[in-house]
Amino acid sequence: RLVAWKKQYVELLDYPDNLIIRGMPIEKLLKFNAQRGLLPNEDEQQEIEKRLVLLRQRRSYQSERELSNGKYLQIEGHPMPNGGYVTTYNDVTQYKQTQQDLIESQQQIQFYTDHSPAMLAYLNLDRHILFVNKAYEQFMGKKKQQLIGSPVHELFSAEDLAKREPYLQKAFSGQTQSFEMSIADHTGQQHFILGTYVPDVSDVQDSKVNGVFVIMQDISTRRKAELALEQAKINLELRVEQRTKELSLTNKELADATATAQQANLSKTKFIADASHDLLQPFNAARLFSSVLT
């Protein structure tokens, strides 16, 4: 039987005036609530009897219930040392709304992050993964349920962890880190990754780090293009160097040929001059002889 209640109890459950009377059977209130649709089970009598059994057996219970006016109640029942039983009704509508807003916000965040080509994750201070997006799941070859709550040392090899460790340490100390490295996916295929670790700092003044946001971008295509461009540059430089040597050799050969030709020309000129002198000697002698005769 009902012994005592508060004004807020009547207002919260919207009881009509003069319904609540000291000493009235609690079963009457349960039936009234069932008629208003406040009890979850379609079988009203079964639900009422279940409540009465809890009271008689002095068993604690806790439940939540949504009222027709949109309010949420958290109901707890506990036996009293003197043999009585106390039931508390808490209006948790704001809490439920906040919870729903958080769920919707998380769903929106998950939706947007799942459509990001970058691999996104969040590590807490114990280095356990608390969040991953679709790209991260695909790279790891594991479902979100397998990744959430897992420590990083169980997900990566000692070699991979050694690559990340210097950057993780600085990130957990409050320093944003950017780096490039080659890592393998779950199939063993190597990828060039541009990684960023961003500390999750709750208080800028004391720089307390709660965790680290992980952003991993696959830059394999860009990196391969850079390597191909670098190799093409090296090949071009080698070709230029080789061509320069060939041109230098050709120029030397041309210079040698020119010098040889010039030397040959000088020899020819000297030969002609000598030959002309030798050929003119008889004529000069004949002319001199002829002048003597006259």
Backbone torsions as a table, in degrees:
resi	resn	phi	psi	omega
1	ARG	NA	149.8	-177.9
2	LEU	-75.6	127.4	-177.2
3	VAL	-108.2	-46.0	-176.2
4	ALA	-149.2	155.4	179.6
5	TRP	-157.7	168.3	177.6
6	LYS	-108.1	160.3	178.6
7	LYS	-60.9	-37.7	-179.0
8	GLN	-63.7	-27.7	179.3
9	TYR	-64.5	-44.9	179.2
10	VAL	-65.3	-42.3	-177.9
11	GLU	-69.3	-41.2	-176.1
12	LEU	-65.2	-42.3	-179.2
13	LEU	-91.6	2.0	174.3
14	ASP	54.6	50.2	176.8
15	TYR	-77.2	141.6	176.8
16	PRO	-69.1	159.2	179.9
17	ASP	-60.6	144.6	175.2
18	ASN	68.7	6.8	176.0
19	LEU	-77.7	-41.7	-176.4
20	ILE	-82.3	120.1	-179.5
21	ILE	-133.2	138.2	178.7
22	ARG	-63.2	130.3	178.3
23	GLY	92.5	-2.0	-178.8
24	MET	-72.7	148.0	178.2
25	PRO	-63.1	136.3	179.5
26	ILE	-66.7	-22.6	179.1
27	GLU	-63.1	-32.0	179.0
28	LYS	-64.3	-41.6	178.2
29	LEU	-67.3	-39.7	178.8
30	LEU	-62.5	-41.0	178.2
31	LYS	-65.5	-39.3	178.6
32	PHE	-62.9	-43.1	179.1
33	ASN	-66.7	-36.6	179.0
34	ALA	-65.6	-39.2	179.0
35	GLN	-64.7	-28.4	178.6
36	ARG	-87.2	0.6	178.4
37	GLY	79.9	23.4	-178.7
38	LEU	-87.4	-13.3	177.6
39	LEU	-95.4	139.0	-170.9
40	PRO	-71.4	-29.4	-174.0
41	ASN	-83.1	140.3	177.1
42	GLU	-67.4	-28.4	177.0
43	ASP	-84.6	96.7	-173.3
44	GLU	-60.3	-47.0	-176.3
45	GLN	-63.8	-39.3	178.5
46	GLN	-63.4	-41.2	179.8
47	GLU	-68.4	-39.8	178.1
48	ILE	-63.8	-43.7	-179.7
49	GLU	-64.2	-35.7	178.0
50	LYS	-62.5	-40.4	177.7
51	ARG	-65.9	-40.7	-179.0
52	LEU	-67.3	-35.2	177.0
53	VAL	-62.7	-41.7	178.3
54	LEU	-61.1	-39.8	179.4
55	LEU	-68.2	-45.2	-177.9
56	ARG	-65.8	-39.5	-178.0
57	GLN	-85.7	-0.1	177.1
58	ARG	54.2	50.5	179.3
59	ARG	-107.0	137.5	178.1
60	SER	-75.0	151.8	176.0
61	TYR	-153.3	163.4	178.3
62	GLN	-148.2	137.8	179.4
63	SER	-155.1	166.2	175.0
64	GLU	-123.2	147.0	-176.3
65	ARG	-145.1	137.4	176.8
66	GLU	-98.9	127.6	179.1
67	LEU	-85.9	166.2	-178.4
68	SER	-66.7	-22.9	179.4
69	ASN	-85.8	7.0	177.2
70	GLY	92.6	-4.2	179.6
71	LYS	-80.8	150.8	175.3
72	TYR	-111.7	131.9	177.9
73	LEU	-114.2	137.3	170.8
74	GLN	-104.7	119.0	-173.3
75	ILE	-113.1	129.2	178.4
76	GLU	-130.5	136.2	176.5
77	GLY	-122.4	134.9	-178.0
78	HIS	-141.6	137.2	176.5
79	PRO	-70.8	148.4	179.4
80	MET	-99.8	153.7	-179.7
81	PRO	-60.6	-28.6	-177.2
82	ASN	-85.9	6.7	179.1
83	GLY	102.1	-10.5	178.0
84	GLY	-81.6	-173.8	-177.9
85	TYR	-145.2	129.1	-178.6
86	VAL	-114.1	136.9	178.3
87	THR	-122.4	130.5	179.0
88	THR	-111.9	141.9	178.8
89	TYR	-122.2	116.0	179.6
90	ASN	-112.0	132.3	175.9
91	ASP	-80.2	107.1	-178.2
92	VAL	-110.3	27.2	-178.2
93	THR	-59.5	-45.6	-179.0
94	GLN	-64.5	-40.2	178.1
95	TYR	-62.4	-44.9	179.9
96	LYS	-64.9	-37.7	178.7
97	GLN	-66.1	-42.4	177.3
98	THR	-63.1	-41.7	178.0
99	GLN	-61.1	-43.3	179.4
100	GLN	-65.9	-39.5	177.6
101	ASP	-62.6	-39.7	178.8
102	LEU	-66.2	-40.2	178.6
103	ILE	-63.3	-45.2	179.5
104	GLU	-65.5	-39.4	178.4
105	SER	-63.6	-43.2	178.5
106	GLN	-63.5	-39.1	178.8
107	GLN	-64.6	-39.6	178.2
108	GLN	-66.2	-44.2	178.4
109	ILE	-60.6	-43.4	-179.9
110	GLN	-63.5	-39.0	-179.6
111	PHE	-63.0	-48.5	-177.7
112	TYR	-68.1	-41.4	-178.6
113	THR	-69.9	-32.7	178.7
114	ASP	-67.2	-22.0	178.8
115	HIS	-96.6	8.8	176.1
116	SER	-90.4	136.0	178.1
117	PRO	-71.4	-18.5	179.7
118	ALA	-78.9	150.0	175.4
119	MET	-84.7	123.9	-175.9
120	LEU	-121.2	140.4	178.2
121	ALA	-155.3	168.4	177.6
122	TYR	-137.1	130.6	178.1
123	LEU	-112.0	136.7	173.5
124	ASN	-87.0	-175.9	-175.6
125	LEU	-63.9	-26.7	178.2
126	ASP	-84.3	5.2	-179.7
127	ARG	62.7	38.3	171.5
128	HIS	-101.9	142.2	179.7
129	ILE	-78.6	125.8	179.7
130	LEU	-110.3	-13.3	-178.8
131	PHE	-155.3	139.9	172.0
132	VAL	-143.5	154.7	174.0
133	ASN	-105.1	-178.7	-173.6
134	LYS	-62.8	-41.5	-178.7
135	ALA	-61.7	-36.8	179.1
136	TYR	-67.6	-40.9	177.4
137	GLU	-59.6	-46.5	-177.3
138	GLN	-64.3	-39.2	-180.0
139	PHE	-66.3	-40.9	-178.7
140	MET	-80.3	-18.9	-178.4
141	GLY	70.8	29.0	-179.8
142	LYS	-136.8	152.2	177.3
143	LYS	-74.8	159.5	-179.4
144	LYS	-56.7	-39.9	-178.8
145	GLN	-62.5	-28.7	178.9
146	GLN	-79.7	-24.1	-176.0
147	LEU	-92.3	-39.7	-176.6
148	ILE	-63.2	127.6	179.3
149	GLY	90.1	-6.8	-178.0
150	SER	-84.2	139.0	173.7
151	PRO	-74.9	148.7	-174.6
152	VAL	-65.0	-28.1	-178.0
153	HIS	-70.1	-14.5	175.9
154	GLU	-90.7	-14.0	-176.4
155	LEU	-99.7	-24.2	-175.5
156	PHE	-123.4	153.5	177.7
157	SER	-72.7	165.5	178.9
158	ALA	-61.3	-34.8	179.7
159	GLU	-66.8	-44.8	178.7
160	ASP	-65.0	-40.1	178.7
161	LEU	-64.2	-38.1	179.0
162	ALA	-62.2	-34.9	177.0
163	LYS	-65.6	-39.5	-174.7
164	ARG	-83.5	-26.8	-169.0
165	GLU	-52.6	-47.8	-178.8
166	PRO	-59.5	-38.2	-179.2
167	TYR	-74.0	-37.3	178.3
168	LEU	-63.9	-43.3	-179.5
169	GLN	-59.6	-44.4	-179.8
170	LYS	-68.9	-36.4	178.8
171	ALA	-65.2	-42.5	179.0
172	PHE	-71.6	-14.8	174.5
173	SER	-90.8	-0.2	174.4
174	GLY	106.7	9.4	-177.8
175	GLN	-108.7	125.8	175.2
176	THR	-67.6	134.9	-175.7
177	GLN	-123.7	135.5	173.3
178	SER	-126.9	139.7	-174.9
179	PHE	-159.7	164.4	173.4
180	GLU	-123.7	139.8	177.3
181	MET	-157.6	163.7	176.8
182	SER	-104.1	121.9	178.8
183	ILE	-133.6	160.0	-177.3
184	ALA	-102.5	144.5	173.9
185	ASP	-82.7	-171.3	-174.9
186	HIS	-68.1	-16.7	178.0
187	THR	-91.3	-5.2	-178.2
188	GLY	93.2	-2.1	179.6
189	GLN	-74.8	133.4	-178.5
190	GLN	-80.3	141.4	177.9
191	HIS	-133.2	142.2	170.2
192	PHE	-85.5	125.3	-173.9
193	ILE	-120.0	133.9	168.5
194	LEU	-100.1	108.6	-175.5
195	GLY	-103.5	147.0	175.9
196	THR	-137.4	127.5	174.1
197	TYR	-110.7	120.0	-178.6
198	VAL	-115.1	118.1	179.1
199	PRO	-64.0	138.8	173.8
200	ASP	-92.1	97.2	-175.5
201	VAL	-101.6	118.2	-179.0
202	SER	-80.6	-35.2	-178.4
203	ASP	-126.5	114.8	-176.9
204	VAL	-64.6	-33.3	-175.5
205	GLN	-67.6	-49.2	-178.7
206	ASP	-93.2	-3.9	175.9
207	SER	55.3	37.5	178.3
208	LYS	-73.9	123.5	-178.3
209	VAL	-94.5	124.7	178.5
210	ASN	-93.5	-23.5	-178.0
211	GLY	178.1	-166.6	-177.1
212	VAL	-137.9	129.4	171.9
213	PHE	-82.9	133.2	-178.3
214	VAL	-111.1	124.5	177.2
215	ILE	-125.5	117.0	-178.1
216	MET	-123.6	117.0	179.8
217	GLN	-109.4	129.7	178.5
218	ASP	-79.8	110.3	-178.7
219	ILE	-111.8	29.2	-177.0
220	SER	-58.6	-45.6	-178.6
221	THR	-62.1	-46.2	-179.9
222	ARG	-65.3	-42.0	-178.0
223	ARG	-66.5	-40.9	178.2
224	LYS	-63.1	-39.2	177.7
225	ALA	-64.5	-40.2	178.1
226	GLU	-63.7	-43.0	178.9
227	LEU	-64.7	-40.6	178.7
228	ALA	-64.4	-40.3	178.6
229	LEU	-66.3	-40.0	178.6
230	GLU	-65.0	-41.9	178.8
231	GLN	-65.9	-39.2	177.7
232	ALA	-62.9	-38.6	177.7
233	LYS	-63.8	-43.7	178.9
234	ILE	-62.4	-43.7	179.3
235	ASN	-62.5	-40.5	179.1
236	LEU	-64.3	-42.8	179.0
237	GLU	-62.7	-39.6	178.0
238	LEU	-64.6	-41.5	179.0
239	ARG	-65.3	-41.1	178.4
240	VAL	-63.3	-42.9	179.4
241	GLU	-63.5	-43.2	179.2
242	GLN	-64.9	-42.9	179.7
243	ARG	-65.0	-37.2	178.6
244	THR	-62.9	-41.9	178.3
245	LYS	-63.1	-42.5	179.7
246	GLU	-62.7	-42.0	178.8
247	LEU	-65.9	-39.4	178.5
248	SER	-62.6	-42.4	178.8
249	LEU	-64.7	-41.7	178.6
250	THR	-63.5	-42.6	179.0
251	ASN	-62.6	-39.6	178.9
252	LYS	-64.7	-43.7	178.5
253	GLU	-62.1	-40.1	178.9
254	LEU	-65.3	-41.1	178.9
255	ALA	-64.0	-41.3	178.4
256	ASP	-63.5	-41.6	179.8
257	ALA	-65.3	-39.1	178.7
258	THR	-64.3	-43.1	179.1
259	ALA	-63.6	-39.7	178.6
260	THR	-63.9	-42.9	179.8
261	ALA	-64.1	-42.2	179.0
262	GLN	-62.3	-41.1	178.8
263	GLN	-64.4	-40.7	178.0
264	ALA	-64.3	-39.0	179.7
265	ASN	-65.2	-39.9	177.9
266	LEU	-64.9	-42.3	179.4
267	SER	-62.4	-41.6	179.0
268	LYS	-63.0	-43.2	-179.5
269	THR	-62.5	-43.2	180.0
270	LYS	-65.6	-38.5	-179.8
271	PHE	-64.1	-44.1	-179.1
272	ILE	-64.2	-40.9	179.9
273	ALA	-63.7	-44.5	179.7
274	ASP	-64.8	-42.8	-178.8
275	ALA	-64.1	-41.7	179.7
276	SER	-61.8	-40.5	-179.7
277	HIS	-64.4	-41.8	-178.8
278	ASP	-68.3	-38.4	-179.4
279	LEU	-70.5	-30.9	-177.8
280	LEU	-79.5	-17.1	-177.2
281	GLN	-58.6	-47.9	179.0
282	PRO	-61.3	-40.5	-179.9
283	PHE	-65.3	-39.3	178.7
284	ASN	-64.9	-38.7	179.7
285	ALA	-67.2	-40.4	179.9
286	ALA	-66.1	-40.8	179.6
287	ARG	-64.5	-40.8	179.2
288	LEU	-65.8	-40.6	179.4
289	PHE	-65.6	-40.2	-179.3
290	SER	-65.5	-38.0	179.6
291	SER	-67.9	-30.7	-179.3
292	VAL	-70.6	-40.6	-178.3
293	LEU	-64.3	-35.2	-179.9
294	THR	-80.6	NA	NA
